[in-house]
Amino acid sequence: LFRSTPDAVYKWEVLCLNAADGKVLWSQTTAEKKPSIPTHSSNTYASETPVVDGERVFAYFGMTGVYCLDFNGKIVWSKELGSYPMQNGWGTGSSPAVDAERVFVLCDNEEKSFVVALDKKDGKEVWRANRSGRSSWSTPLVWKNKARTELVCCGDGKVVSYAPDSGKVLWQIGGINGAFNTSPTADENMIYFGMAAGFSSGPLFAVKAGATGDITLNRGETSNASVAWWLPAAGPKMASPLLYQGLLYVAGQRGMIACYDAATGKEYYNERLSKASGVTASPWAADGKVYVLDEAGKVFTLEAGKRFDILAEGSVDEMCWSTPAAAGGAVFLRGRDHLFCFAQKK
């Protein structure tokens, strides 16, 4: 539910945990003050995911600022980007992205939308591109494809690709009704998008590497020279699409899971997961299996492939909204109250 801005002092912290046993190695407070905007009761003031580059940690706390820390928890630099209202007071959710030299932050809001590139060494602004859309919650993707490297940003009503070094617009596609909550996924040949807004259905589509200019489809079209395929009502509302072994998996908020051919958009199945609640976390895959986590903490293990086949079901018995992270042969899952680690015993 919508609520007003809290009249209380909050702490924004970055924590480092030992991956082997979960012990807290260090905790750093980056900011301590009253929030500048409200947020939805299902959101938090720390919904964005930090990103690392092997040397430093970059954390973006919405309208509170960007923080760079070393691996000992020392703040190297911080950057204020301003505070702007979000649609219906729902709060923020777009996480930062990095390339070899820059940190990218997408700040689509109700007042002054923009995407900005900051120098990783000192936080100085490299470039900024103003955006025409209003609030969105998608995370940018640094897309290294067979033609070049791009920064792709989903927003309100359109997707725009920028040159990472300059902010120059490479291509854009419109004709999208509403704003993105989801983020794209890609390989070297194509990038895939799926979205739905409110109670309306939205598109699932693929764009080829090397696109230039305005590639928006004309009315009635489902492809063109740059758009490989477009399904008008197959996009997910919250969970980002999963690309795995040539197939695209899409999980829906009503406990559905669909599978498509990544090259053509052909649907292989669209099935309901037994007794599943809505799905907010994005699906993930490993070792020939696809995993789907619903909001109640139930995990479904599917055989990867064109046929719908549930291999196993399990549960952590806790509300789960965040997408799990996989590293070092383990899966880390953040629930409402706990951080879980699942791994095979050595």
Buried (B, 14 or more C-beta within 10 A) or exposed (E): EEEEEEEEEBEBBBEBBEBEEEEEEEEBEBBEEEBBBBBBEEBBBBBBBBBEBEEBBBBBBBBBBBBBBEEEBEBBBBBEBEBBBBBEBBBBBBBBBBBEBBBBBBBBBBEEBBBBBBBBEEBEEBBBBEBEBBBBBBBBBBBBBEBEEBBBBBBBBBBBBBBBBEBEBBBBBEBBBBBBBBBBBBBEBBBBBBBBBEEEBBBBBBBBBBBEEEBBBEEEEBBBEBBBBBBBEBBBBBBBBBBBEEBBBBBBBEBBBBBBBBBEBEBBEBBEBEEBBBBBBBBBBEEEBBBBBBBBBBBBBBEBBBEBEBEEEEEBEBBBBBBBEBEEEBBBBBBEEEEBBEEEEE
